[in-house]
Amino acid sequence: MRPWLADDGALVRVRLIGGRLAADSLAALSSVAQQHGDGDVHLTGRANLQLRGLPHEAGRLPEHVVAAIESTGLLPSRSHELARNVMVSPSTGLVGGRTDLRPVAAELDRLICATPRLAALPGRFLFVLDDGRGDLIDRAPDLGLVVVDAGSAQVRLGGSGWGEVVPLRAAADVLVVLASRFLDLRGESASAAWHVDEVGIPLAAPQARDPRAEVHQAPLPYGPDHVAAPDGVLAPDLVARLTAPGHDLVVTPWRGVLITGGAR
């Protein structure tokens, strides 16, 4: 809804919650890229997708292009698309980790889209949910979670701050309240803060880091299940491979795609 105008045309970002991506949605988005853009789907370091080389009129995409992207199922909210920046441990619920964070991520997305004022979150505002394996612990969030046991997680406040340990069943609600608190503190001036660390006032009472949150895991290695996208590009032939029958997909923050079902 707010394209970036580059030398080769308009660039738009398609946000994925935790990188989760239906194979048919990727195939449909690749068709949009071939029909309207540069032909490729591009991956970002936040496990989102981009389309490049799109047409624009007065700095906006033509409505038929927006509708084509919307038809892929990857634009669930026109009003809140800028705020849906939610990274999640890519393998959560599949292998490893302390719990499955996919339900928490889905509830967080639902609450963001259901809260009108959160449409005002800056496009760079980032939620990072680590399932306790530590693969995203080095990502600097605005708000986030690190799971400390099967039923609870410690809240992250900015890049280095820590909040309380909360039950996972309440975690999405807690993050939405804190995001609203950020909007209260940032103000509405031209110089309003983009990130929690820029506000200068804690969103909640700071806590010591829970020893169980002292975790770290190297990025997921590439292999038959984690397919690297050369230069972060999903060309049509690679999309055809990834969208073979039976495949379920997760875009990873390391510019790859995790195949979680079906024959490789």
C-alpha positions as CSV (number, residue, x, y, z in Angstrom):
1,M,0.0,0.0,0.0
2,R,3.1,2.3,0.3
3,P,5.4,1.2,-2.4
4,W,9.1,2.3,-2.5
5,L,9.9,3.9,-5.9
6,A,13.2,2.5,-7.1
7,D,14.9,2.9,-10.5
8,D,13.3,-0.3,-11.9
9,G,9.8,0.6,-10.7
10,A,7.8,0.2,-7.5
11,L,9.0,-2.2,-4.8
12,V,6.5,-3.6,-2.3
13,R,7.0,-5.9,0.7
14,V,4.6,-8.8,1.3
15,R,4.7,-9.6,5.0
16,L,4.6,-13.2,6.3
17,I,3.9,-14.0,10.0
18,G,6.8,-16.1,11.1
19,G,7.7,-16.8,7.4
20,R,4.8,-19.2,7.0
21,L,3.8,-19.4,3.4
22,A,1.3,-21.7,1.6
23,A,2.8,-23.2,-1.5
24,D,-0.1,-22.1,-3.7
25,S,0.2,-18.5,-2.4
26,L,3.9,-18.5,-3.4
27,A,3.0,-19.8,-6.9
28,A,0.3,-17.2,-7.2
29,L,2.7,-14.4,-6.1
30,S,5.3,-15.6,-8.6
31,S,2.7,-15.3,-11.3
32,V,2.0,-11.7,-10.2
33,A,5.7,-11.0,-10.4
34,Q,6.0,-12.4,-13.9
35,Q,2.9,-10.5,-15.1
36,H,3.5,-7.1,-13.5
37,G,7.0,-7.0,-12.1
38,D,10.6,-8.1,-12.8
39,G,9.6,-11.8,-12.8
40,D,11.1,-12.9,-9.5
41,V,10.0,-13.0,-5.9
42,H,12.7,-11.6,-3.5
43,L,13.4,-12.6,0.1
44,T,14.2,-10.2,2.9
45,G,16.3,-10.6,6.1
46,R,13.0,-10.4,8.1
47,A,11.6,-13.5,6.4
48,N,9.3,-11.5,4.2
49,L,8.8,-11.3,0.4
50,Q,9.3,-8.4,-2.0
51,L,8.1,-7.7,-5.5
52,R,10.1,-5.4,-7.7
53,G,9.7,-3.5,-11.0
54,L,6.0,-3.0,-10.5
55,P,4.1,-0.2,-12.3
56,H,2.9,2.8,-10.3
57,E,0.8,5.9,-10.8
58,A,1.4,9.0,-8.7
59,G,3.5,6.9,-6.3
60,R,0.9,4.2,-5.8
61,L,0.3,0.8,-7.3
62,P,-2.6,0.6,-9.8
63,E,-5.6,-1.0,-8.2
64,H,-5.5,-4.0,-10.4
65,V,-2.0,-4.8,-9.2
66,V,-3.0,-4.5,-5.6
67,A,-6.0,-6.7,-6.3
68,A,-3.7,-9.3,-7.9
69,I,-1.5,-9.4,-4.8
70,E,-4.5,-9.5,-2.6
71,S,-5.8,-12.5,-4.5
72,T,-2.8,-14.6,-3.4
73,G,-4.1,-14.5,0.2
74,L,-1.0,-12.6,1.4
75,L,-2.6,-9.2,2.0
76,P,-5.1,-9.9,4.8
77,S,-5.4,-6.3,5.9
78,R,-4.9,-3.2,3.7
79,S,-5.0,-1.0,6.8
80,H,-2.5,-2.9,8.9
81,E,-0.1,-4.4,6.4
82,L,2.7,-2.0,7.5
83,A,2.4,-3.2,11.1
84,R,2.5,-7.0,10.5
85,N,6.2,-7.5,11.1
86,V,6.4,-10.7,13.2
87,M,9.5,-12.9,13.0
88,V,9.3,-16.4,14.6
89,S,11.8,-19.2,15.0
90,P,11.3,-20.9,11.6
91,S,11.4,-24.5,12.9
92,T,9.0,-23.9,15.8
93,G,6.5,-26.6,16.2
94,L,8.4,-28.8,13.7
95,V,11.6,-29.8,15.5
96,G,13.5,-28.5,18.5
97,G,12.6,-25.5,20.6
98,R,10.7,-25.5,23.9
99,T,7.2,-25.1,22.5
100,D,5.3,-24.3,19.4
101,L,5.0,-20.6,18.9
102,R,2.8,-20.7,15.8
103,P,-0.5,-20.2,17.8
104,V,1.0,-17.2,19.7
105,A,2.2,-15.7,16.4
106,A,-1.2,-16.2,14.8
107,E,-3.0,-14.6,17.8
108,L,-0.6,-11.7,17.8
109,D,-1.3,-11.1,14.1
110,R,-5.1,-11.3,14.8
111,L,-4.9,-8.8,17.6
112,I,-2.7,-6.4,15.6
113,C,-5.2,-6.3,12.8
114,A,-8.1,-6.0,15.2
115,T,-6.7,-3.0,17.0
116,P,-7.2,0.1,14.8
117,R,-4.6,2.3,16.4
118,L,-1.8,-0.3,15.8
119,A,-2.1,0.6,12.1
120,A,0.1,3.6,13.1
121,L,3.1,1.4,14.1
122,P,6.1,2.3,12.0
123,G,7.0,0.0,9.2
124,R,10.3,-0.8,10.8
125,F,8.7,-1.8,14.1
126,L,9.6,-5.5,14.7
127,F,8.2,-8.3,16.9
128,V,10.6,-11.2,17.4
129,L,9.4,-14.5,18.9
130,D,12.1,-17.0,19.8
131,D,10.9,-20.5,20.9
132,G,13.7,-20.9,23.3
133,R,16.3,-22.4,20.9
134,G,18.0,-19.1,20.5
135,D,18.1,-18.9,16.7
136,L,16.6,-15.3,16.8
137,I,18.2,-14.2,20.0
138,D,20.6,-11.9,18.1
139,R,17.8,-10.1,16.3
140,A,17.2,-6.7,17.8
141,P,13.4,-6.5,18.3
142,D,11.2,-3.6,19.3
143,L,9.1,-6.2,21.3
144,G,9.5,-9.9,21.5
145,L,9.5,-13.1,23.5
146,V,12.0,-15.8,24.5
147,V,10.3,-19.0,25.7
148,V,11.8,-20.2,29.0
149,D,9.6,-23.3,29.5
150,A,6.7,-25.0,27.8
151,G,4.2,-22.6,29.2
152,S,5.9,-19.2,29.6
153,A,8.2,-16.7,28.0
154,Q,10.2,-13.6,29.0
155,V,9.2,-10.4,27.2
156,R,11.9,-8.5,25.3
157,L,11.8,-4.7,25.4
158,G,13.9,-3.2,22.6
159,G,17.3,-4.6,21.6
160,S,18.6,-5.2,25.1
161,G,15.9,-4.8,27.6
162,W,13.9,-7.5,29.4
163,G,10.4,-7.5,30.9
164,E,8.4,-10.0,32.9
165,V,8.0,-13.7,32.4
166,V,4.4,-14.2,31.2
167,P,2.2,-17.2,30.4
168,L,2.2,-18.0,26.7
169,R,-1.6,-17.9,26.7
170,A,-1.4,-14.2,27.5
171,A,1.7,-13.3,25.6
172,A,0.1,-11.9,22.5
173,D,-2.2,-9.6,24.6
174,V,0.9,-8.4,26.6
175,L,2.7,-7.5,23.4
176,V,-0.2,-5.6,22.0
177,V,-0.6,-3.6,25.2
178,L,3.1,-2.7,25.0
179,A,2.9,-1.8,21.4
180,S,0.0,0.6,22.2
181,R,2.1,2.0,25.0
182,F,4.9,2.7,22.5
183,L,2.5,4.7,20.4
184,D,1.5,6.7,23.4
185,L,5.1,7.6,24.1
186,R,6.4,8.2,20.6
187,G,4.0,11.0,19.8
188,E,2.9,12.1,16.4
189,S,5.5,14.7,15.4
190,A,7.7,14.4,12.4
191,S,10.5,13.4,14.7
192,A,8.5,10.6,16.4
193,A,10.5,7.5,17.4
194,W,10.6,4.6,15.0
195,H,11.8,2.1,17.6
196,V,11.4,1.2,21.3
197,D,15.0,2.0,22.0
198,E,14.5,5.6,20.8
199,V,11.7,6.4,23.1
200,G,13.9,6.9,26.2
201,I,11.2,5.8,28.6
202,P,10.7,2.1,29.5
203,L,7.5,0.6,28.2
204,A,7.4,-1.6,31.3
205,A,9.3,-2.1,34.5
206,P,12.7,-3.5,33.5
207,Q,13.6,-7.0,34.7
208,A,16.8,-9.0,34.9
209,R,17.2,-11.5,32.1
210,D,16.0,-14.9,33.1
211,P,18.8,-17.4,33.1
212,R,16.7,-19.7,31.0
213,A,16.6,-17.0,28.3
214,E,20.4,-17.3,27.9
215,V,20.2,-19.3,24.8
216,H,21.8,-19.2,21.4
217,Q,21.7,-21.4,18.3
218,A,23.4,-20.9,14.9
219,P,21.3,-20.1,11.9
220,L,19.6,-23.1,10.3
221,P,22.1,-24.7,7.8
222,Y,21.1,-25.1,4.2
223,G,20.3,-28.6,2.9
224,P,17.6,-30.6,1.2
225,D,15.0,-29.1,3.6
226,H,16.3,-25.6,3.9
227,V,16.8,-24.4,0.3
228,A,19.0,-21.4,-0.3
229,A,17.6,-18.6,-2.6
230,P,20.6,-17.4,-4.6
231,D,21.1,-13.7,-3.9
232,G,17.8,-13.8,-2.1
233,V,15.9,-14.4,-5.3
234,L,13.1,-17.0,-6.0
235,A,13.2,-17.2,-9.8
236,P,10.2,-19.0,-11.4
237,D,12.1,-22.3,-11.8
238,L,12.9,-22.3,-8.1
239,V,9.4,-21.4,-7.2
240,A,8.2,-24.4,-9.3
241,R,10.5,-26.7,-7.3
242,L,9.4,-25.3,-4.0
243,T,5.7,-25.5,-4.7
244,A,5.6,-29.2,-5.7
245,P,2.5,-31.0,-4.4
246,G,2.5,-31.7,-0.7
247,H,5.0,-28.9,0.2
248,D,4.5,-26.6,3.2
249,L,6.9,-23.7,3.3
250,V,8.5,-21.3,5.8
251,V,10.6,-18.4,4.6
252,T,13.6,-18.1,6.9
253,P,15.5,-14.9,8.0
254,W,18.6,-16.3,6.2
255,R,17.1,-15.9,2.8
256,G,16.1,-19.5,2.4
257,V,12.9,-21.5,2.3
258,L,12.3,-24.4,4.7
259,I,10.3,-27.2,3.1
260,T,8.2,-28.8,5.9
261,G,6.1,-31.4,4.1
262,G,6.1,-33.6,1.0
263,A,8.8,-35.1,-1.1
264,R,12.0,-32.9,-1.5
